[in-house]
């Protein structure tokens, strides 16, 4: 009998799986695993990362297990160092050709190591007052430009066998605080929020989307968007029209309250198809793995499209030639800065 799938991206703690992690993954049969550079410290070099991804697949016993990372570019990239392509921050990309080359290089690194999901591109609008946590990670303040560059990336990722994940739906740009540390409250009315919804509506056919942790007072003044049926069903599913696979932003962010299992149950009940645990230790993984949560039939159907994408091989192109042209166009590619990586903030809190 087929074991039910836990609707979650778990995390692992090092460069290789411990015996305890192997048992946990084998028993819980998670949808996937999300890898990090710091905190969990999953990426050392290309050979090690290939071995870790293979370990994960063999342990869970599914070739279609989703292995994800935040490989946006700039200060938010997990695959970093001489073994991997340099990637500029999204704000540096100005043309569809640059966006396509960016996604092509990211996909080649991910796919060649065994990863098959990238939590990118970011489709949030960059306002003057947007939280520093997003600065440099957004394409621009122009919704049409965001949609154009986002589509170029999505098309390239899917052609290369990597599932893209648009984020942070329904739009994080008007938040002035960091959800890693507290729940951002957005006071804007629905008319003002339309510009944030716009890029997501234009790219509503993307295969996967990540739901933000925000309090949209004009829609639901009580619950974070990732735990709000009002936001997910009325805004994301109907108003924006997104019908792809929905995953929550990291459960361990301090924007949410309650235990890991309570957070996951609320997100799934509101309409998320799966949850992402985030950069955290073994205790939280054990708790979520033992929660008894099961993927819904609707989520399983949406997952089929992702499985079709990740089964595709990389295109036979000259990646070195693409890299040289891309690096020439970008000129100054920002190096990884561990002190200001939005999704690694909690690592400092943990320690």
N, C-alpha and C positions, 0 to 999 in steps of 0.2 A: 504494500500500500504506500502511495506517495505521501511523504511527510509534508504537512502544511508549511507554507512559507511565512516566516516572521516578517511583517511589513516594516522593516527597519534597515538602515545602514548602521552597522555597529562600527567599533574602532578596535584596533589592535595596538600593542604597546611597544613594539620594537622593530628591529630589522628582520627578525624571523619570528615565527609563531612559537610560543611556549606550549608545553603539554597541556596546561590549563586552558589556554586559548583554543587549542585544537579540539578539546573536548566541548568547550562552550559553543564553538561554531558548528561542530558536527551535530550536537544535540538540538540547537535552536534553529538551524536551517534558515539563516537570515536572507533577505532579499539581496543584501550586499554589504560591502565594507567601504568605509571612507578612510583614505590615507592622509597623513599629515607630515609636515617636515619637522616641526618642533613639538615638544610635549610628548606625544606618542612616538616621535622619532622613527618614522617608517622609511625614510628615503636617505640612503647612503651613496649609492651609485647605481648605474644602470643594471649591472649584473645582479647585485643584491636585490633590486626592486623586481626584476624578472622572477627571481627565485621566490620572493615573498608572494607575489601574485599567483604563481603556480601552486604554492603551498595552500593558499586560501581556497583556490578552486578545487584542489584535490581533497582538502579536508571537508569542505561543505559537500562535495560530490556533485557539483553542477558546473558545467562549462559556461552556462549562461549567467552565473552569479555576477552581479554588478559591482565593479571595483571603481570607485570614484575618487576624485581629488578636485581641489580648487586650483585650477591652472589658468588663472585669468591673465597673468602677465604683470610686469612691474613688481610691486612689493607683495603681491598675492600670487605666489606660485610655489607649489610643493616640490616639483621636479626642478632642481636648481643646481647649477655647477657645470663643470666642463663636459660632462656626459650628455647634457641636454641643451637644446636651443635657447638662446637668450630671447626673452619676450618682453616687449615694451608694455607699459600700462595702457589700458584701453583709451585713455584720454589722448594719447599720442597718435592714434590711428585716425587718419583723415579721409581715406579713400576706400572704396570697396575692394580694390586690388590689395591694399595693405591689410585690410581686415581678413581677406581670404588667405593671404600668405601667413598671417599670424595664426589662424586656425589650422592651417595645413601643417605648420611646424609643431604646434602644440599637439595635434592629433597624432603625428608621427612618433613623438616621444611617448605619449600615453599608450598608444596601441602597441608599439614595439616592446613595451615593458609588461603588457598584460592588463592595463587599465582600459576601461571601455566607456566611462562616463566622465564628462567634464562639467562641473558646476559653473558654467559660463555659457554665454556672455551675460554681462550685467546690462540691463535695459533701463535702469533708473535714470531719471532726469537730474542733471547737475544744476542746482540753483546756487546762488551766491551764499545762501544760508545752510546749504546741505551739510550734514554732519561730516566732520573730518574723517570718520571711518570709511566714507565712500569717496572722498576726494581722490582723483586720479583713476578711480575704478569705473567711472561712468564715461561713455563716449563723449557726451556734450550736454548742453542745455536745450538742444533742438530735437524735438520728438521725431521729426521726419528723418533727420540724419541718423539718430539712434536706430530707427527701424531699418534703414537702408544698410548700415554697417552690421547690425545684428543679423539681418537675413543673410548677408554674405558669409558670416561666420557659421550660422546654423547649416546652411547648404554645404559648406566645406566639411564641417564635422561629420554630418550624416553620410556624405560621399566617402569619407575615410573610415567609416565603421566605428565612430565614437559618438555616443549620444550626448548632444548638448542639453543644458538645463538653463532656461532663461530665469533670471532673478533680478530683483526680489519682488515678485508679483504680489499685490497689485500696484506696487510703486513705492520706493523707499526715499525718494529724493526730498520730500518735504519734512523728513524727520531731522531734528537738530540734535538728537542724542544717540548714543550707541547701544543697540539692543544686547550686546555682550554684557553691559553693565546695568541697564535699566530698560523699562518698557517705554519706547518713544511714543509720545502722544501727538497726534496730528489733528489740529483744530479745524482744518480747511473744510469748506462745504463741498458738496458733490460736484458743483460746476467747476471749482478750482482743481478738484482731483482728476477731472477728465484729461488734463494734459499728461498726468502721470500714467493714466490707464492707456493712453494712445499707443505707445510703442508695443505694449503687450497685446493690444487688440490687433495691431498690424501683423504681429507674429504669433497669433493665436493657434496656428497649426504646428507649433514646435512640439516635439515629442515629450518633453519634460519641463516642468516649471517648479521653482522653489518659492514657497509662501513665506513672506516676511513676518516677523514678530513686531506688529505695530498696533496701536490703538487708534483706529479710524473713527473718531467720535461721530462723524456724520452718518456712519453706517451701523456701528455697534459700539456704544460707549462703555460696555462692560467687559468685553472679551478681546484678547489679542487676535489679530487677523488670522493667525495660524490655528486658532482654537474657536473661530467664529463661523458658524453655519451661515450667518447673514453675509459675511464677507465672501466666504468661499462659494456658496451656492448662488447668491444673488449677484455679486459683483464679478468674481473670477469666472465662474461657469457660465452665467447667463449674460451679464452685461458686457464683459470683455469677450466672452465666447470661447475661452480656452477649454479644450476637451482632452488635453494630453494628461500625462501622469503627473500628479501633484505630490511633492515631497515637502515636508516642513523644513524650515531653517533649523539649525542645531538646537536640540532640546536643552542642552546644558547652559544655554545663555540665561543671564539673570533677568531677562525680560519676562520670563515665565515663572510661575509659582507651583509648588507642590513637588512630589517625588517624580522621578523620571517616568515611571509607569503611569502616573496620573496625567502628566503632560502628554504622553503618547496617546492615551485613551481619549483625551479631549480633542486632540488634533485629528485623530482618525474619525471620531464621532462627528466632527464638524465637516468632514469631507476630504481630508488629506488621504491620499492613497498609501503613503508610507511616511515614516519619520526618519530624520537624520539625527543620530545621537550626538555627534560632535567630538571634539578633542577632549577626551576624558579618560579616567582610569578604569581598572577592571571591575570595580564594585558596581559602577553604573551599567556597564555592559552585562554583568550577571543579572542585575535587576531587570533590565529590559529583555534579556534573553529568556528569563523565566516568567515573563508577564502573561504568557498564554495568548497574546494577540495574534490574529490570523488575517491574512490579506483577503479583502473582499473579492467577489466575483467581478465586479466592475473594474477594480484595480488590476486584476489579472488580465482582463481583456485589453486594457490600455497598455499593459506591459508587453503585449505581443508586438506592437510597433517598435518598441525599444529592442527587443530580441532580434527583429529583422535588421535593424540598423547595425547592431554590434556584431552580427555575423558577416558583415562585409569586410573584405581585406583592404589594406592600404592601397591607394592608387600607385602604379609604377611610374613615379616622376623623379626628377633630379632634386632631391631635398637640399643638397648642398648649394645648388644654383639658386633655389628659392631663398635659402637662408642668406646668401651673400647679397642678393638684391634687397631683401627685407632689411637687413642690418644697415645697408647703405642708406636706405630711405629713412630709417628711424634715427640714425646717427648716435643719439645718446640714450641708451637703454638703461633704465634705472635698475640698480642691483637690489638683491633681496635684503630687506631691512627687518631683522627679527624684532626690533624694538617697536615697530609700528605696523604690524600685520594684523588686520582686523580680525581674522578668524583664529589668530593665535593669542589674542589678549587673555583668554581664560587660562592659558598655560601659566602666565605669571601669577594669576590669582590662585591657581592650584598649589603653587609652591610658595 
